[in-house]
Each structure stands twice: as structure tokens, then as C-alpha cells.
């Protein structure tokens, strides 16, 4: 999420864990095991998805795990939950680059003293940052192009290529804020849609071991995210107008599959691909 301070980036990130489906028994056992190893468990089964939000001064080993006596890092403590990195470009380059392999494989591999340890790290990464160093809205920005380019370059292309959705948030007009409905009602409605979409995915992917579309491998992606007619043509246009990598192509398919699931449709339409490309090409533009 990209936007000036005060637009709600942190609030949205903290709401995310609440709209996700409750963990299954198997997921709850996995979460409890992780918390037990880290000394965070009281002996009872953990029934809520974790939400972790480390400070940007955290070290690489603190974020992904390791150290002289290997311990799970924040990405493992957020297993089956949400890892929120506020002020993303302020994290050290080494710490952010260390996230690349765990984000791809869903696990962290640590070697110490001739031993190899594996920590689970299937988490939903959410990052938030400003558009530029001054953090002001577009019409008030005082940064030049060099300042903006230097700020964006703190996030490497390979890391951004592993981020599915990039969206820019704008300040909400005061009148709209005053007239806004209860956030509890809004969250409940969104959660119902998410739960229904996850149930569709669970039934579709039951035999594969994947719990959601994000867990599909290349073969499953192309099997369950088939594009026809206008949808296929729109993806080809996206390749022509953008700079999608092979990884980016498959991520667009998974995003489009998820957009269709949220709408309760089995067929992926051209507008689903359009929405997926809008999020995905934001990441490609940032990487460039």
C-alpha cells in the first residue's frame, strides 16, 4: 500500500487478519507449534491468525530467523497469518532481501553448526510506504525525480516481483469520513465474501494440498485459471504494454482467479484480468 500518512494504511493492515477465515484445525496446530517453540504459547490451541508488525530497525535474523542459537523470526511467527512491514523502504536492504526465498517457498532454511533447520513461513506479507521521502500528497510534494528514484530503489526488483498487489491510497475527504458507516459492518460484509471465496478455493484445490489460490504451483495455476476469449486477449495486451516477467504472468492468473472467486464466479472474465493487471503492473512500474 502506497500513500501519504493518515490515509489508513496501518488500519487496513490490522483489519486484514480479522477478515480472513478462522484457521482450520490443522492450521491452528501449525500456529500453536510455532508459538510453542518461540515461547509464546500458554499451552492452549491458538485459534486466531497471528498478526506481526516488527519495527523497521529489526535485523535480518530477527525478521527471517537464525542467530547463534537459531530461533524463528517474525515471518515464521506470522505463519498462517499476516506480517505487516510499515515504512517498508526504511527496513535494511539485507533484511528485505532475506525475505525473497521465504516468500517464494513458504519456509525458512537455516544452517548452523552442521545442522539444517527449517521453519515454516507461509504468511501474507503486507507492506506500507509513502510515495516519496517527503510523504506529502501529490499536489504538495516537494521531492524531485532524483529523490523519488532513490527512495523507490530501496526496494529491489526481485523483491517487488514477489508482491502480488500494489495499490495507491489517497486521503478521504472529511465529509466522506464523517458519513462513513460503521467499520464493523463493513468488515463483516467483506469477511463473508472472503470466507465464501476461500471455501470455493478449498473445494477446488482439495486434492492438491494448497489452501488458497496463492498456494497453487504453475501446473495448478494454468489448470484452474484458464482464460478464454476477451480475458486471454487482455492478458496478451498486458504483456505488450507492461513488462511482466514469467513469475508476474502466473501471479496475474492467480489474482484474476481470486477476483472471480470473490465475485462468486467460476469463469474468469476480461474485467477480472484487467483488475489483476492493474495491481500487478503497479509492482512492475515500481520495480522499474
C-alpha positions as CSV (number, residue, x, y, z in Angstrom):
1,X,0.0,0.0,0.0
2,X,1.4,3.4,-1.1
3,X,0.1,6.7,0.2
4,X,0.7,9.7,2.5
5,X,0.5,9.4,6.3
6,X,-3.0,9.3,7.7
7,X,-4.8,7.6,4.8
8,X,-5.4,4.4,6.7
9,X,-2.6,2.0,5.6
10,X,-1.9,0.7,9.1
11,X,-5.6,0.5,9.9
12,X,-6.3,-1.6,6.8
13,X,-3.4,-3.9,7.5
14,X,-4.6,-4.5,11.1
15,X,-8.1,-5.2,9.8
16,X,-6.8,-7.9,7.3
17,X,-6.3,-10.6,9.9
18,X,-9.9,-10.1,11.1
19,X,-11.5,-10.7,7.6
20,X,-9.6,-13.8,6.9
21,X,-11.3,-17.2,7.6
22,X,-10.6,-18.7,11.0
23,X,-7.7,-21.2,10.8
24,X,-8.6,-24.8,10.3
25,X,-7.7,-27.3,13.0
26,X,-4.5,-28.3,11.0
27,X,-3.5,-24.6,10.6
28,X,-4.2,-24.0,14.3
29,X,-1.9,-26.8,15.2
30,X,0.8,-25.4,13.0
31,X,0.5,-21.9,14.5
32,X,0.5,-23.4,18.1
33,X,3.7,-25.4,17.3
34,X,5.5,-22.2,16.1
35,X,4.4,-20.2,19.1
36,X,5.4,-23.0,21.4
37,X,8.9,-23.2,20.0
38,X,9.2,-19.4,20.4
39,X,7.9,-19.5,24.0
40,X,4.7,-17.5,23.1
41,X,2.2,-20.3,23.8
42,X,0.2,-20.8,27.0
43,X,-0.5,-24.4,26.3
44,X,-3.8,-23.9,24.6
45,X,-4.5,-24.3,20.9
46,X,-4.2,-20.9,19.1
47,X,-7.5,-20.2,17.4
48,X,-6.7,-16.8,15.8
49,X,-4.4,-16.0,12.9
50,X,-1.3,-14.2,14.0
51,X,-0.5,-10.6,13.2
52,X,3.1,-9.4,13.5
53,X,4.3,-5.8,12.9
54,X,8.0,-5.6,13.6
55,X,9.8,-2.2,13.8
56,X,11.9,-1.2,10.7
57,X,15.1,-1.4,12.8
58,X,14.8,-5.2,13.1
59,X,17.8,-7.2,11.9
60,X,17.8,-9.9,9.2
61,X,17.9,-12.7,11.7
62,X,15.1,-11.1,13.7
63,X,12.9,-10.9,10.5
64,X,13.6,-14.3,8.9
65,X,15.2,-16.3,11.8
66,X,18.6,-17.5,12.6
67,X,21.2,-16.3,15.1
68,X,23.9,-18.2,17.0
69,X,21.1,-20.3,18.5
70,X,18.6,-20.5,15.6
71,X,15.2,-19.1,16.5
72,X,12.2,-18.4,14.3
73,X,11.9,-14.9,13.0
74,X,8.9,-12.6,12.6
75,X,8.0,-14.2,9.2
76,X,7.7,-17.6,11.0
77,X,5.8,-16.1,13.9
78,X,3.3,-14.8,11.3
79,X,2.9,-18.3,9.8
80,X,-0.7,-18.7,8.5
81,X,-1.3,-15.1,9.4
82,X,-0.2,-11.6,8.5
83,X,3.3,-10.0,8.5
84,X,3.0,-6.2,8.3
85,X,6.0,-4.1,7.5
86,X,5.2,-0.4,7.9
87,X,7.5,2.1,6.3
88,X,8.8,-0.7,4.1
89,X,11.7,1.2,2.5
90,X,13.1,2.0,5.9
91,X,13.9,-1.6,6.6
92,X,17.5,-2.6,5.9
93,X,18.2,-3.8,2.4
94,X,19.7,-7.0,3.8
95,X,16.6,-7.7,5.9
96,X,14.3,-7.2,2.9
97,X,16.4,-9.3,0.5
98,X,16.3,-12.1,3.1
99,X,12.6,-12.3,2.6
100,X,12.8,-13.3,-1.0
101,X,13.3,-17.0,-0.6
102,X,10.8,-17.5,2.2
103,X,8.1,-15.6,0.2
104,X,8.7,-17.9,-2.7
105,X,8.9,-21.2,-0.9
106,X,6.8,-20.6,2.3
107,X,9.7,-21.8,4.6
108,X,13.0,-20.6,6.0
109,X,16.0,-22.8,5.9
110,X,18.8,-22.1,8.5
111,X,22.2,-23.9,8.6
112,X,24.2,-23.6,11.8
113,X,27.0,-25.9,13.2
114,X,26.4,-28.6,10.6
115,X,22.7,-28.7,11.2
116,X,19.9,-27.6,8.8
117,X,16.7,-26.3,10.4
118,X,13.5,-25.5,8.5
119,X,10.9,-23.1,9.9
120,X,7.5,-22.6,8.3
121,X,6.8,-19.2,6.8
122,X,3.6,-19.4,4.9
123,X,2.5,-15.8,5.6
124,X,0.7,-13.0,4.0
125,X,3.1,-10.1,3.6
126,X,1.7,-6.6,3.7
127,X,3.9,-3.6,3.3
128,X,3.1,0.1,3.6
129,X,5.2,3.1,2.4
130,X,5.0,6.7,1.3
131,X,5.2,7.7,-2.4
132,X,8.4,9.7,-1.7
133,X,10.6,10.9,1.1
134,X,8.6,14.0,2.0
135,X,5.4,11.8,2.4
136,X,3.2,14.6,1.2
137,X,0.2,14.3,-1.2
138,X,0.9,14.5,-4.9
139,X,-0.1,18.2,-5.2
140,X,2.0,19.2,-2.2
141,X,5.1,17.1,-3.0
142,X,8.5,18.9,-2.8
143,X,10.7,16.0,-3.9
144,X,12.4,16.0,-7.3
145,X,12.8,13.0,-9.6
146,X,16.1,12.0,-8.2
147,X,14.7,11.9,-4.6
148,X,11.8,9.7,-5.7
149,X,14.0,7.4,-7.7
150,X,16.4,6.9,-4.8
151,X,13.5,6.2,-2.5
152,X,12.0,3.6,-4.8
153,X,15.3,1.9,-5.4
154,X,15.5,0.9,-1.7
155,X,13.1,-1.9,-2.8
156,X,14.8,-4.3,-5.3
157,X,13.1,-5.5,-8.4
158,X,13.3,-9.2,-7.4
159,X,11.5,-8.4,-4.1
160,X,8.8,-6.4,-5.8
161,X,8.3,-9.2,-8.3
162,X,7.2,-11.3,-5.4
163,X,4.5,-8.9,-4.3
164,X,1.2,-9.6,-5.9
165,X,-0.8,-6.4,-5.3
166,X,0.3,-2.8,-5.3
167,X,-2.3,-0.1,-4.6
168,X,-2.1,3.6,-4.0
169,X,-4.3,5.1,-1.3
170,X,-5.5,8.8,-1.4
171,X,-6.8,10.9,1.5
172,X,-10.5,10.6,2.1
173,X,-12.5,13.8,2.0
174,X,-13.6,14.9,5.5
175,X,-17.3,14.7,4.6
176,X,-16.9,11.1,3.5
177,X,-15.2,10.3,6.7
178,X,-18.0,11.9,8.8
179,X,-20.6,10.0,6.8
180,X,-18.8,6.6,6.8
181,X,-20.7,3.6,8.0
182,X,-19.6,1.5,11.0
183,X,-16.3,-0.2,10.2
184,X,-17.6,-3.3,12.0
185,X,-20.5,-3.7,9.5
186,X,-18.1,-3.1,6.6
187,X,-15.6,-5.7,7.9
188,X,-18.3,-8.3,8.5
189,X,-19.5,-7.9,4.9
190,X,-16.0,-8.2,3.5
191,X,-15.3,-11.2,5.7
192,X,-18.3,-13.0,4.4
193,X,-17.1,-12.6,0.8
194,X,-13.6,-13.7,1.7
195,X,-14.8,-16.8,3.6
196,X,-17.1,-17.8,0.7
197,X,-14.2,-17.3,-1.8
198,X,-11.8,-19.4,0.4
199,X,-14.4,-22.2,0.6
200,X,-14.6,-22.3,-3.2
201,X,-10.8,-22.5,-3.4
202,X,-10.7,-25.2,-0.7
203,X,-13.1,-27.4,-2.6
204,X,-11.3,-26.8,-5.9
205,X,-7.8,-27.4,-4.6
206,X,-8.7,-30.1,-2.0
207,X,-6.6,-32.8,-3.7
208,X,-3.5,-30.6,-4.2
209,X,-2.7,-29.7,-0.6
210,X,-2.9,-25.9,-1.4
211,X,-5.2,-24.0,1.0
212,X,-5.8,-21.0,-1.3
213,X,-5.0,-19.7,-4.8
214,X,-1.7,-18.3,-3.6
215,X,-0.5,-21.8,-2.9
216,X,-1.1,-23.1,-6.4
217,X,2.0,-24.2,-8.3
218,X,2.5,-23.4,-12.0
219,X,0.6,-26.5,-13.2
220,X,-2.3,-25.9,-10.9
221,X,-2.4,-22.2,-11.8
222,X,-2.7,-23.0,-15.5
223,X,-5.3,-25.7,-14.8
224,X,-7.6,-23.6,-12.6
225,X,-7.1,-20.2,-14.1
226,X,-8.0,-20.9,-17.7
227,X,-8.6,-17.8,-19.8
228,X,-10.9,-17.6,-22.8
229,X,-11.7,-15.0,-25.4
230,X,-11.5,-11.5,-24.1
231,X,-9.8,-12.4,-20.9
232,X,-6.9,-14.1,-22.8
233,X,-6.6,-11.2,-25.2
234,X,-6.5,-8.7,-22.3
235,X,-3.6,-10.6,-20.7
236,X,-1.7,-10.5,-24.0
237,X,-2.3,-6.8,-24.1
238,X,-0.8,-6.5,-20.6
239,X,2.3,-8.3,-21.8
240,X,2.6,-5.9,-24.7
241,X,2.1,-2.7,-22.7
242,X,3.9,-3.7,-19.5
243,X,7.0,-5.7,-18.5
244,X,5.5,-8.8,-16.9
245,X,8.0,-11.5,-16.0
246,X,7.2,-15.2,-16.1
247,X,6.6,-15.1,-12.4
248,X,4.4,-12.0,-12.9
249,X,2.4,-13.7,-15.6
250,X,1.4,-16.6,-13.3
251,X,0.7,-14.2,-10.4
252,X,-1.7,-12.3,-12.7
253,X,-3.5,-15.5,-13.3
254,X,-3.8,-16.3,-9.6
255,X,-5.0,-12.8,-8.8
256,X,-7.6,-13.0,-11.6
257,X,-8.8,-16.4,-10.3
258,X,-9.2,-14.8,-6.8
259,X,-11.1,-11.8,-8.2
260,X,-13.5,-14.2,-9.9
261,X,-13.9,-16.3,-6.7
262,X,-14.7,-13.1,-4.7
263,X,-17.4,-12.4,-7.2
264,X,-18.8,-16.0,-6.9
265,X,-17.9,-16.9,-10.5
266,X,-16.1,-19.9,-11.8
267,X,-15.3,-18.3,-15.2
268,X,-12.6,-15.6,-15.3
269,X,-13.8,-12.6,-17.3
270,X,-11.8,-9.9,-19.0
271,X,-12.5,-7.4,-16.3
272,X,-11.0,-9.8,-13.7
273,X,-7.8,-9.9,-15.7
274,X,-8.0,-6.1,-16.1
275,X,-8.2,-5.7,-12.3
276,X,-5.4,-8.2,-11.7
277,X,-3.1,-6.4,-14.2
278,X,-3.9,-3.0,-12.5
279,X,-2.5,-4.4,-9.3
280,X,0.4,-6.3,-10.9
281,X,1.6,-3.6,-13.2
282,X,1.9,-1.3,-10.2
283,X,4.6,-3.6,-8.9
284,X,6.2,-3.8,-12.3
285,X,6.3,0.1,-12.5
286,X,7.7,0.3,-9.0
287,X,10.5,-2.2,-9.9
288,X,11.4,-0.2,-13.0
